[in-house]
């Protein structure tokens, strides 16, 4: 499967590298192309826009600094929704509030795109070694379970992936409630 990764800051770069180490084809994008240097050297492909990342991918991960950034990358004219084919998946590693996650997931759904909420915890040092914990939430119809193998790649194999609540979108942000 071909994946995209947008947002190559301290966490995103390491999470994308985990996908490459596992043998997946990965296309990347960031506002700062120099953030992709190690990933490109490891075999990732660069795309100039989030749309171009989505056009090259079956699923696109994002790890961005704010809800506003996530919305712009998802819905902008050169955003993920402009390029991802119907039936594709947006996997959100950013830490968004529950209401924002649900709102953006509804927009994605209107475009025929599935959303997996997958915020991470454990810090950059664990992400660098593929040992970060992923708190995953998704649609009730089982699509989250279908993506669990790739979620294990970005987090600890089977130990660092937590399915939140009843797998309702928004559950990953409120797993302790």
C-alpha positions as CSV (number, residue, x, y, z in Angstrom):
1,X,0.0,0.0,0.0
2,X,1.2,3.5,-0.7
3,X,1.0,6.0,2.1
4,X,1.4,9.8,2.3
5,X,2.7,11.7,5.3
6,X,2.2,15.5,5.8
7,X,3.8,17.3,8.6
8,X,7.5,16.3,9.2
9,X,8.2,18.0,12.4
10,X,9.8,16.3,15.4
11,X,7.1,13.5,15.6
12,X,6.0,13.3,12.0
13,X,9.4,12.7,10.5
14,X,9.9,9.7,12.9
15,X,6.5,8.3,12.2
16,X,7.0,8.6,8.5
17,X,10.4,6.9,8.8
18,X,8.7,4.0,10.6
19,X,6.6,3.4,7.5
20,X,9.7,3.5,5.3
21,X,11.5,1.0,7.5
22,X,8.5,-1.4,7.2
23,X,8.9,-1.3,3.5
24,X,5.9,0.9,2.5
25,X,6.1,3.4,-0.3
26,X,5.8,6.9,1.3
27,X,5.2,10.3,-0.3
28,X,5.9,13.2,1.9
29,X,5.2,17.0,2.2
30,X,5.9,19.7,4.7
31,X,6.1,23.5,4.5
32,X,9.8,23.2,4.9
33,X,11.3,20.7,2.3
34,X,14.5,20.4,4.3
35,X,12.5,18.6,7.0
36,X,12.2,15.7,4.5
37,X,15.9,15.3,3.8
38,X,16.4,12.1,5.9
39,X,13.1,10.6,4.5
40,X,14.1,11.3,0.9
41,X,17.5,9.8,1.5
42,X,15.7,6.7,2.9
43,X,13.5,6.3,-0.2
44,X,10.5,8.6,0.3
45,X,9.2,10.6,-2.6
46,X,8.5,14.4,-2.3
47,X,5.3,16.0,-3.4
48,X,4.9,19.8,-3.6
49,X,1.4,19.9,-2.2
50,X,-0.9,17.9,0.1
51,X,-3.1,17.3,-3.0
52,X,-0.1,15.7,-4.8
53,X,0.6,13.5,-1.7
54,X,-3.0,12.3,-1.7
55,X,-3.0,11.6,-5.4
56,X,0.0,9.3,-4.9
57,X,-1.5,7.5,-1.9
58,X,-4.3,5.2,-0.7
59,X,-4.1,6.7,2.8
60,X,-2.6,10.0,4.1
61,X,-1.2,10.6,7.6
62,X,-1.0,14.1,9.0
63,X,0.9,15.3,12.1
64,X,0.3,19.1,12.3
65,X,0.6,21.7,15.0
66,X,-3.0,23.0,15.2
67,X,-6.6,22.3,14.2
68,X,-6.3,25.3,11.8
69,X,-3.4,23.7,10.1
70,X,-5.1,20.3,9.9
71,X,-8.2,21.9,8.3
72,X,-6.2,23.8,5.8
73,X,-4.2,20.7,4.7
74,X,-7.3,18.6,4.6
75,X,-9.8,21.0,2.9
76,X,-7.7,23.6,1.0
77,X,-7.8,23.9,-2.8
78,X,-4.5,21.9,-2.9
79,X,-5.5,19.8,0.1
80,X,-5.9,16.1,0.8
81,X,-9.6,16.0,-0.2
82,X,-8.7,17.5,-3.6
83,X,-6.5,14.5,-4.4
84,X,-7.4,11.4,-2.4
85,X,-9.7,9.0,-4.2
86,X,-13.0,8.0,-2.8
87,X,-12.6,5.2,-0.3
88,X,-9.2,6.5,0.7
89,X,-8.3,7.2,4.3
90,X,-7.1,10.2,6.2
91,X,-5.1,9.2,9.4
92,X,-4.8,12.1,11.8
93,X,-1.8,11.8,14.2
94,X,-2.2,15.5,15.3
95,X,-3.7,16.2,18.7
96,X,-7.1,17.8,18.0
97,X,-10.0,18.3,20.3
98,X,-12.9,15.9,20.0
99,X,-15.3,18.4,18.3
100,X,-12.6,19.4,15.7
101,X,-11.9,15.8,15.0
102,X,-15.6,15.0,14.5
103,X,-16.1,18.1,12.3
104,X,-13.2,17.4,10.0
105,X,-14.1,13.7,9.8
106,X,-17.6,14.7,8.7
107,X,-16.1,16.9,5.9
108,X,-13.9,14.0,4.8
109,X,-16.9,11.7,4.8
110,X,-18.8,14.0,2.5
111,X,-16.0,13.4,0.0
112,X,-16.1,9.7,0.4
113,X,-12.9,9.6,2.6
114,X,-12.6,7.5,5.8
115,X,-11.0,9.1,8.9
116,X,-8.9,7.4,11.5
117,X,-8.1,9.4,14.6
118,X,-4.6,8.3,15.8
119,X,-3.0,10.8,18.2
120,X,0.3,9.6,19.6
121,X,1.8,9.7,23.1
122,X,5.2,8.9,24.4
123,X,7.5,11.6,23.0
124,X,9.9,12.1,20.2
125,X,12.5,9.7,21.7
126,X,10.1,6.8,21.5
127,X,8.8,7.8,18.0
128,X,12.4,7.7,16.8
129,X,12.6,4.1,17.7
130,X,9.1,3.1,16.5
131,X,7.9,2.7,20.1
132,X,5.4,5.4,20.5
133,X,1.8,4.6,21.6
134,X,-1.0,5.2,19.1
135,X,-4.5,6.0,20.5
136,X,-6.8,5.0,17.7
137,X,-10.4,5.8,17.0
138,X,-12.4,5.4,13.8
139,X,-15.7,4.6,12.2
140,X,-17.8,1.8,13.8
141,X,-17.9,-0.3,10.6
142,X,-14.5,-1.9,11.1
143,X,-12.2,0.2,8.9
144,X,-10.0,0.9,11.9
145,X,-9.4,-2.8,12.4
146,X,-8.6,-3.1,8.7
147,X,-5.8,-0.5,9.2
148,X,-4.4,-2.0,12.4
149,X,-1.3,-3.4,10.7
150,X,-0.1,-0.1,9.6
151,X,-0.9,1.5,12.9
152,X,1.3,-1.1,14.5
153,X,4.1,0.0,12.3
154,X,4.0,3.6,13.5
155,X,3.6,2.5,17.1
156,X,4.8,-0.4,19.3
157,X,4.0,-3.7,17.7
158,X,0.7,-4.7,19.2
159,X,1.6,-3.3,22.6
160,X,1.5,0.4,21.8
161,X,-1.8,0.6,19.9
162,X,-4.9,1.3,21.9
163,X,-8.3,1.1,20.4
164,X,-10.2,3.8,22.2
165,X,-13.7,3.3,23.6
166,X,-16.1,1.6,21.2
167,X,-14.0,2.8,18.2
168,X,-16.1,5.8,17.7
169,X,-14.3,8.7,16.0
170,X,-13.2,11.2,18.7
171,X,-12.6,8.4,21.1
172,X,-8.8,8.6,20.8
173,X,-8.7,12.1,22.3
174,X,-10.9,11.0,25.2
175,X,-9.7,7.5,25.9
176,X,-9.5,8.1,29.6
177,X,-13.0,9.5,30.0
